[in-house]
Amino acid sequence: MRTLLATLPFALAITQSPVVSLCDGPARPLGTSRDLYCIELIAAPRINGVSGRVELLVRPGPFTVDVTASGVLRFTPVIALEGLPAPASLGPYSTYVAWVTTPVMDPMRSLGEVRNGRVQLPAIELDKFIILVTAEPSAGVTSPTGPFILRGASPSTRLQPADLMQFTIGATREPESHPMDHEHMTPRVRSDSARWTTVPMPPDLPMLPAEMTLRPNIAPYLPSARASSPVARPRELIRLRNGDTLRLRAGLVRRKFKDQTLTMFAFNDQYPGPLLQIPQGAEITVELTNALDQPTTVHWHGVRLDNRFDGTPDLTQKPVPPGGRFTYHLRFPDAGIYWYHPHVREDVQQELGLYGNMLVRSPRPDYFSPSHREEILMLDDLLLNDDGLVPFGADAATHALMGRFGNVLLVNGEPRYSLSVKKGEVVRFYLTNVSNTRTFNLSFPGARVKIVAGDVGNFERESWLSSVVIAPAERYVVHVKFDSTGNVPLLNRVQSLDHLFGKFYYETDTLGIVRVAGERIERNLDATFARLREDSAVQRDIELYRAQFERTPDKTLVLSVETNGLPFFTQTMMRLDSIYFTPIEWTGTMPGMNWASTGREVRWVVRDAATGKENMDIDWSFRRGDVVKIRIVNERQSIHGMQHPIHIHGQRFLVLAVNDVPTTNRAWKDTVLVPVGFTVDLLLDLSNPGRWMLHCHIAEHLTSMMMMAFTVQ
């Protein structure tokens, strides 16, 4: 079991005055999921007229989920009680105390005094837990001594081991009528060497036989090996000035992993693609040549550029065919860390290595607080089996349910990152998540970390962190100070679900090692690092929009999923598993079932709540200069709830609230993680004319139609 309680350095101003919460009254159809984030308290026998609820709030921080460094979700409970009699009426008692414990009732910790009305309690860091209320002689008791008044269990306790029926279903094979022969299908991109083999299974998780037999019901694709393909080389830094031209070539390369030589994709034969450093306000030209075996484009993620160069196929340009060329003219109005990647079959092309960073430098010498050096890290994963790359779907995405989780984690294209620093050194890390679906929870145990910037620039003020939650396509800038000699690992620590046995288990991956020498760095930055600096320029910019924060949302989007023709085993297991969804699916724990789901059976949905229109049928139109408040609702009532990193092209936005709890420290963003059952409110600054895309940045969800377009006149 993990740490039971945690104290939080903030208050949510909760009082006994009437406050509407998500657990009060009838459920709101476009609100946070009560099923996942409310606990109904049940009165003990012979306790009449007493009722209560616990609302599981999320701390408003830089991320839309609150997670410990060890991967445990942290909730701030707010208890609301009614009908409690005077404690003395029950015996020699003077107060009521709330407790939290595990399903086995050990250990048990006090959450403090409670009373009729609403009371905020200390944060809880447990995967499954029970809330109890007892009558006590004093608030200082260390274990329950009086009678139990109310009790309730966290939604996660609904997870239970599979019963005999589930095991029986899992032992069956698919009916022979389920098509398994793919030779009759005509793929969009042919591959002479690709064949379906197997998908890796987690070594510590049991799998049912029926899952092991599943295969995608489409033809496989892998890029054909060519002896003439160059060996990929590490990325180069290219410093570009205003008016410069960059030649970018998307082509095939050879890479070696686990003694296997793989044919992959790369920009300019580099893995990742060239690192571009550009002054803020500069304009450059990029000449793209497509040497792949399939069409492509380049999307300049997060950059507020001219619409016709956004790289969105069939919306802003036609896909560039094999052997074709396209010229992009780019401008960079905002400082920050950005990235470029294809927008044709991202599930294939991005996974195979087509991505690179752009660092746009501010002219302000004090844009960041001081550091000794900078490190620019692109985080990714790769799915390999004993034969090499697990093939892709030729004419539809595989892994359409949860996205393609890799089993080899990469930093800057390599399986193990290494850095040597001196004692006391402060390193500025620019982090970009380029994986198809994986959300990372990164930490540097033993080193102090503070967050500085997000997607499109600095936060209003720096803040301390225990870990960085970064979803696909998001970027964060953090400062890390290494004070202790020795090796400091860069860890990804997450909480996963064992669906078969209904329990949580924890995964720890070491992405790299920072070696801290005994020699102390000469330039001492202790004082500036210890201070949490505020960025007055960002604060002034955001202040211009503050009057818009409290108004009713102008638009509401609902995120959902539809399925048709999934294998019998998959449909059955998903219905059984839908009793509970964790806010974030951190890793793939049903790999065979996920692998066999394709874009032909799964359609991910963005729905306009006002009109019912979905995906590319949505026809929003705005004027340049409009400021639009958008509520995004991640629907829990579906066959498979999944988090969605929502990216909006060509514009910037502020995250105003998560589950109706206002954020208190903002930065301009272009991508936001929307957990399962959550609501997220955004303020969208529509300063850039054109027709733009909004979509989920899980590559397999996008390929399975989770996208819409809107026009800024």
Secondary structure, DSSP 8 states (H G I E B T S, - for coil): ----EE--S------SS----TTSSS--TTS--HHHHEEEEEE-TT--S-EEEEEEE---SSSSS-B-TTS-B-BEEEEEEE----GGGGSS--EEEEEEE-TT--SEEEEEEE-SEEEE--EE--SS-EEEEEEES-TT-SS--S-EEEEEE-GGGG-----HHHHHHHH----TTS----TT---SS--SS---------TTS---HHHHT---SS-EE-----TTS-B-B---EEE--TT-EEEEEEEEEEEEETTEEEEEEEETTBSS--EEEEETT-EEEEEEEE-SSS-B--EEET----GGGS--BTTTB--B-TT-EEEEEEE--S-EEEEEE-SSSHHHHTTTT--EEEEEE-S-TTSS---SEEEEEEEEEE-EETTEE--EESSS-SSTTT----SEEEETTBSSEEEEEEETEEEEEEEEE--SS--EEEE-TTSEEEEEEETTEEEEEEEEES-EEE-TT-EEEEEEEE-SSEEEEEEEEEEEEETTTTEEEEEEEEEEEEEEEEEE-SS--HHHHHS--B-HHHHHHHHTTGGGTTS--SEEEEEEEEE-S--HHHHHHHHHHTT---S---S-SSHHHHHH--TTTEEEEEEETTT--BGGG--EEE-TT-EEEEEEEE-SSSSS---EEEEETT-EEEEEEETTEE-SS---BSEEEE-TT-EEEEEEE--S-EEEEEEE-SHHHHHTT-EEEEEE-
